[in-house]
Amino acid sequence: MNVNIDIRRIEGGIVEQVDVVVIGGGQSGLATAYALRRRGLEPVVLEASEEAAGSWPRYYDSLTLFSPAGYSSLPGLPFGGDPDRYPHRDEVVAYLLRYASHLDAEIRTRTRVHEVRLGDGAFTVGLEGGRWLTARAVVAATGSFGSPHRPALPGLDGFTGTVLHAAGYHVPEGFAG
């Protein structure tokens, strides 16, 4: 894939010009990249974690989809296998990685966005480490799993049991009995 890169300087850093930035490499970001490619655009997908599977690798171990595989495909690539089964977390991760490898889009993992600005008809996207991208469009395809909301609950200060957000739950063994 050829990406026309125009390197400039901003606030002491290097600026790379790209077509469209998609922030988030989970299912929403990957499906968005697919749709953008079908429209002739060249997205750059930015994923903060080490692989293009979003938060799926960090969800709890026994998670299964609530819909059968036959209804869980992203555009352009069937989920595969028995269409009536309910895929578990690891199958979804494998599918998302397979989907990402089939996309004709640039995916940058371990790339965290810290800022998005709009000015002069373009977006400027600040990345950790001082790098910058400019793009004519930005799609925010991030979820809330990486920054879970923890509401202040009445009586929480005096509660002596375990309070665990879903983002911190992985296996049931610690809650037996």
N, C-alpha and C positions, 0 to 999 in steps of 0.2 A: 504494500500500500504506500502510495506517495502522499506525504503530508507536506504542504507548502508551509515552511516555517519562516517567519520573519522575526528575527531576534532584535530586541530593543532593550533599553535600560529603563528601570523605574525604581525610584528610591534605593539606588545602590544595588539592585538585583537585576538579573537577566529576565527579559520578558519574551515569551514564546507565543507566537500568534497561531491559533488553531481555529477550526471552523465552529464546532460546538463542544462545550464541556458538559459532560454528564457526571454529576457528583453522586457517587454510590454505585457499587458494582454488584448489588444483589439482583433479585429477579426483576424489579422495576427498572433499574438502571440498564440491565442487559437487554430487556425487551424494548426500552426506549432507544438504545443504540441500534437495534435491529430496524426499528421503524425509521430512524433517521437515515440509515444506510439505504433503505428502500426509496427514500426521497432524494437520494443523490448527495446527502451531506456526509461529512467525515467527522464523526464524533470521537472525542477522546474521553474515555471513561476513567474516572479517578476513584479508586477504592482504598480506604484507609488500612484495611487488614491485608494479610499476606496472600490472599487468593480471592478471585472474583466469584464469591459465593455469598456476599453480604454477611449477615449475622448468623446464617444457618449453621455453620460449624460450632457456634457457641450456644445454641439452643439446648434444652434438656435432652438427655440421652434417649428417652422413650418417645419423643415427639413423632407423631404421624400426621400426615395431611388429613384434613376433614373431607376431602373430595378424592374420588378415585383417580388413578394415574391417567385414565383416558380423558379426563377433564382438567388436567393440571399442567399441560404442556404450555410452553411459551411459543410465540409465533415463529414458525419456520423450522421447528424441530420437535418431533413427537417425543413424549416422555419415554416410551419404550416399555417392553415387558407386558405383563398381563394388565390390560386396561381397567380391570375391575378391582385391582388391589389398591390398598391405601399405602403409598410409599412412606417409609420412615425417614427420619432426619438425614441419615448418611446417604440414602438414595437421592434425596433432593440435592444435597451438596454435590454428589457425583454428577447429577444431571446439569446443575448450574455450571460446573466446571467444563463439562462437555459442550454446553451451549456457548459458553464464552470462547472456547477454542474454535467453534464453527463461525463465530462472528467475523466479519471483515471489518473490524474496528480495533483501534488501539486501546488497550486496557493497561492502565498503570496502577499496580498494587503498591501497598506501603506508601501511599500518597494521600496525605491528610490536608484538606482545605481548611484554612483558618479565616478567610475573608473573601467576600465577593462585593465588588463595587460596580456601579453603572456610571458611565460618563462618556461624553463625546460619541454616542451611538454604539458603544461596545462595552462588554463586561470585562473587568479585570479580576482575575481569580488569584488570590494569594495562597501559596502552598507553604507548609512547614518547611523550614530550611532556607527560606528567602527567595524561592523561585516564584515566578509569576506567569500566568497565561492570560492572553486576551482572546476573546471570542465574541462572535456576533450574537450568540445565544448561550444560556446556561440552563440546564435542567437539574433541579434538586430532586434526587431519587434516593434520599436517605430515609432511614426509619428511626424509630425512637429507642430501639434496643440498646444502642451504645450510650445513651443518656437517659436512663429511666427516670420517670417522675416518681418521687417518693413524697407523698402528701403527709402533712402534719396531722396525725390522727389523735383524737382526744384519748387520754389515758395511756399513751404510748410510753411516756416517761416512767410510769409505775409498772408496766408489764414486764414480767420476768421470763417469759417464754421467748422463743426465737421468732423474729420478724424477718422475713426474707422476701425480697422482690423477685418476681418471676425471672428477671435477668440474671439472678444469682443462683437459681435452682438448676441442678443437673441430674441428680439421682435421688430416689426416695429413701434410701437406707437410713439417713440421719433422722428421719421422722417416723420410724417404725415404733408402734406401740403408742 
